[in-house]
Amino acid sequence: MRVMVVGASGAIGTRLVPQLTGRGHEVIGTFRSPGNAGRVRALGAQPVVLDLLDPGAVRQAVLDIRPEAIIHQATALAGGGFSRKLDRTFAVTNRLRTEGTDALLAAAREAGTRRFVAQSFAPFRYARQGGMVKTEDDPLDPTPPAGAHETNAAMAHLDQAVTATGGIALRYGGFYGAANDVLVRLVRKRWYPIIGDGEGVTSWIHLDDAAAATVLALEHDGAGLYNIVDDEPAPAREWLPVLAGVLGAKPPRHVPVWLIRLIAGEDAVLGATQSRGASNAKAKSELGWTLRYPSWRQGFAAAYRPLEPATAAV
């Protein structure tokens, strides 16, 4: 297919484009930041600069390209820090997931584009009640943390808008595997503690596995909503010490809930102690997806194990 990857220079895009071209797809990759044209071209895609928040530019680009499929991977999180309020951190990304998604869908309809796949998110979104692992049919949190209302609403908008028009929304787990992962820096400095009993569950996904699932979603007929996560949702008290060990860092600190509530706010406490994980059974069954790293246990080791002395000296 002739595929337009929006956000081709991002964390997923850089893994996705080579997998698409490797399966014979012709890829046109969009980027926003100056200087990324060469990076997109080196990945094997035709580079096109595009501001997804300019509806006119989006319409013109899609009509010029006439893609058979669009994969929407645009975010605005690269290199950014995180504030106490998720909505502040995700302000531009929320617009990309609402205004940007709407502009792409409108242009896709006009251009006759048949397939549409978009990036969504699974962690911290499911209702904080009942079992600790949720499927796509389980309800989302009706009362998300105060600082994440806009972020949750933006992801819900994307999920509904994309699937209502026959597309596929992929609720990825927490990404890992990038060279500049913020989480790695925090764990190495012991700035990412186990809060309270560390019961909050996270579902992870290696970037390579996320890209592989995205290719399968592109080639899958029909609308759908899928959790793209690994096989082992786990509480922080399990995965965080393993990650620290892989990184050669000291064990994570244990910090009481009351102190985190004072320092980072209630939102951080809810995420760390009550978040639910996600099941990948539907994606594996319907997409025929096989994970390279079925668990973060193998994935963390593959992505972050310290360099061997001989390698480090090269």
C-alpha positions, -999 to +999 in steps of 0.1 A: +000+000+000+009+036-003+011+046+034+013+081+049+030+079+083+023+111+103+050+116+128+076+094+110+105+109+129+091+100+164+097+071+188+073+048+170+077+062+135+114+055+134+108+018+142+076+016+121+089+030+087+116+003+082+091-025+091+066-011+066+091-008+037+104-043+046+069-056+039+067-039+005+047-008+014+056+026-001+059+051+028+056+088+028+067+101+062+057+135+077+077+154+102+074+188+119+107+198+133+134+213+109+162+190+101+142+158+102+139+153+065+172+135+062+163+113+091+130+103+075+146+097+041+173+075+057+146+053+072+133+046+037+104+070+035+097+100+013+099+130+037+071+156+038+070+185+063+036+189+079+020+209+107-008+186+118-025+216+136-029+234+103-061+219+087-055+235+054-020+221+052-032+186+063-059+186+036-035+197+009-008+171+019-033+142+020-048+152-014-013+155-029-001+122-015-034+103-021-024+075+004-043+043+006-036+043+043-027+068+070-010+059+103-013+087+128+017+086+153+021+123+160+028+135+195+047+164+210+066+148+239+101+143+226+127+156+251+100+171+273+098+170+311+067+161+331+048+185+353+025+177+383-005+181+359-005+157+330-027+180+310+001+206+311+026+181+298+003+168+271-013+201+260+000+200+225-003+163+222-039+165+232-045+189+203-028+166+179-051+138+192-082+159+187-078+186+162-051+168+143-071+135+142-102+153+130-082+171+102-066+138+090-099+120+090-116+147+070-088+148+045-088+110+043-125+109+035-120+135+007-089+117-007-106+083-006-081+068+018-093+033+028-074+026+060-066+047+091-046+036+122-039+059+151-019+059+183-038+058+216-028+047+251-037+021+276-020+027+310-038+048+337-070+050+317-091+021+328-116+023+358-098+019+391-120-008+404-124-045+400-096-067+386-061-053+380-060-062+343-085-048+318-097-057+283-108-033+256-144-039+267-139-027+302-149+008+311-125+037+312-121+057+344-152+079+348-133+101+373-097+105+361-072+124+382-079+161+383-048+170+363-055+145+335-091+153+325-081+169+292-056+142+284-081+114+290-108+132+270-084+137+241-076+100+240-112+091+243-120+114+214-093+098+192-106+063+201-142+071+192-135+093+161-111+067+145-132+036+151-165+053+141-150+060+107-138+024+102-103+028+115-082+012+142-071+028+174-041+012+192-039+016+229-002+012+234+014+003+267+042+024+283+069+026+257+105+016+264+136+008+243+145+043+231+180+056+237+167+087+254+141+072+277+133+097+305+124+068+328+159+054+325+175+086+337+151+088+366+157+052+377+195+056+375+193+087+398+169+069+422+143+096+414+116+071+406+105+056+439+081+028+448+052+047+463+033+031+492+029-006+485+037-001+448+004-018+439-004+002+408-001-019+376+016-008+344+015-025+310+047-021+290+056-025+253+089-024+236+090+000+207+098-027+182+069-048+193+046-018+191+057-011+155+052-047+146+016-047+159+010-014+140+020-030+107-004-059+114-032-034+123-026-016+090-030-049+071-061-059+091-096-054+077-123-036+097-125-012+126-112-020+160-097-010+193-067-029+206-045-029+237-009-032+224+009-043+255+031-072+266+020-104+283+029-093+319+011-064+334+029-058+367+029-036+398+057-011+403+071-031+432+079-059+407+091-042+375+109-012+390+136-032+410+142-053+379+148-022+357+171-008+383+191-040+384+194-041+346+207-005+346+232-013+374+215+013+395+208+012+433+174-003+443+145+022+441+136+041+472+104+033+491+084+065+498+052+068+518+020+080+501+016+110+522+050+124+512+044+119+474+010+135+478+027+165+494+055+167+468+039+155+435+002+157+442-027+134+443-025+124+406+009+108+411-004+088+441-035+075+422-013+064+392+012+047+414-012+029+437-044+023+418-037+021+381-048-010+361-030-029+335-043-041+301-048-075+284-033-081+249-054-112+242-076-095+215-046-081+196-028-115+196-059-133+185-073-110+158-041-095+145-020-126+147+006-107+167+036-124+182+058-104+206+096-104+203+096-095+240+066-111+257+076-095+290+093-064+302+117-088+319+133-098+286+127-065+270+144-044+297+174-066+296+177-064+258+172-027+257+192-015+287+218-041+297+251-024+303+276-024+275+302-052+276+337-038+283+349-048+248+319-030+232+323+000+254+359+005+243+351+006+206 
